[in-house]
Amino acid sequence: MSFKRFTPEDFLVSAESVTAPCWTNNTYNLTTFFTSSTQEASLQGDYVLASYNTASTITNAAVQFYIGYANRLGSGSVAYNSGIPQYSPSSTLYGQYRNLVLEDETANFIFGAVTQSDFFILSVERANYKQSLFPGSLNLRIQSGSTANYLSITDNSNDVTAVPYVNGMRVYQLVSGSNGRAVSTLTGGSTIAGQTISGSYGWFLPDIGTILLNAQALVLPFNSGGVALSYSGSFGTQANVTNGYNNIRLFNAISGGASFQLNSQENITSDFVFVRPQNAEFNYTTNPSFISGSTGDVLYSSFINNPQTYITTVGLYNDANELLAVAKLSRPLVKDFTKEALIRVKLDF
């Protein structure tokens, strides 16, 4: 067995971004949406509602994303205790995402430049995306009531010059537009392109696979930039403790839009190792077909001055001669004193 020590020039580290459709079966545009009536009627349905790619009763039905409604006052869902109306599934979700995103129990969500106390949550099923969601690929169409009017929402990743962060995670504003760029239509008097008088349409959080939709922007009339979304919620001092079935209301608006486009993203780091057998190297082998096992002599005299070997495998060892990795060539590589080779080994991690 022959060994050759690598030099620093033989190593190269490279990173590349790989994107893929976010939905099941490599689907980029989700056009049909299904829920489970069993889940709707269950306690879980008071918190989140799962959206499937096909009827939930079908064997291969897969969850694509979850819908939830969060309200700081606990409005829009039945309180755990009627004597304490501010604590309900909606307030639990609000506190959960405030801790997860803002990491501050007293902080508020500011969509655009407007502070809001409630929002809808679209949480992508974790098995559907790789490392994170891909900024600029979000295109969500929401139907306005029962009419043929639609609002197209995207993130503003292609409009910002610096990536915005909140507590170490990327946070993009949701705006009306497409493919990561805002358009100025349907802004309802806002001076910021793609936003409304109630602020932006929410936040796009690609690192945790989450979309927060500003409920106060969606409730606006269509000619003011909203979709006239009818949902139950209170913003005064007294919480509305009735079940507003807000998850279903937003689901119907998204289902009516019949278009939810999203890609995932993964950064793959590759370590390239360049193996360079020079003309005078690796021309002999200890294979029994080449060397006599008893005497160590070359079996065929023609191989003494003109040997020929076939490289099939490259082994990577540490200084203790411990095998760390093995690279297999697609086909044997002929090697003799007249040939040199360059073999590139790629390690992905």
Secondary structure, 3 states (H helix, E strand, C coil): CCCCCCCHHHEEEEEEEEEEECEHHHECEECCCECCHHHHCCCHHHCEEEEECCCCCCCCCCEEEEEEEEECCCCCCCCCCCCCCCCCHHHHHHHHHHHHHHCCCCCCEEECCEEECEEEEEEECHHHCCCEECCCCCEEEEECCCCCCEEEEEECCCCCCCCCEECCEECEEEEEEECCEECCCCCCCCCCCCCECCECCEEEEHHHCEEEEEHHHHCCCHHHCCCCCCCCCCCCCCCCCCCCCHHHHHHHHHHHHCCEECEEEEEEEEEEEEECCCCCCCCCCCCCCCECCCCCCECCCHHHHCCCEEEEEEEEECCCCCEEEEEEEEEEEEECCCCCCCEEEEEEC
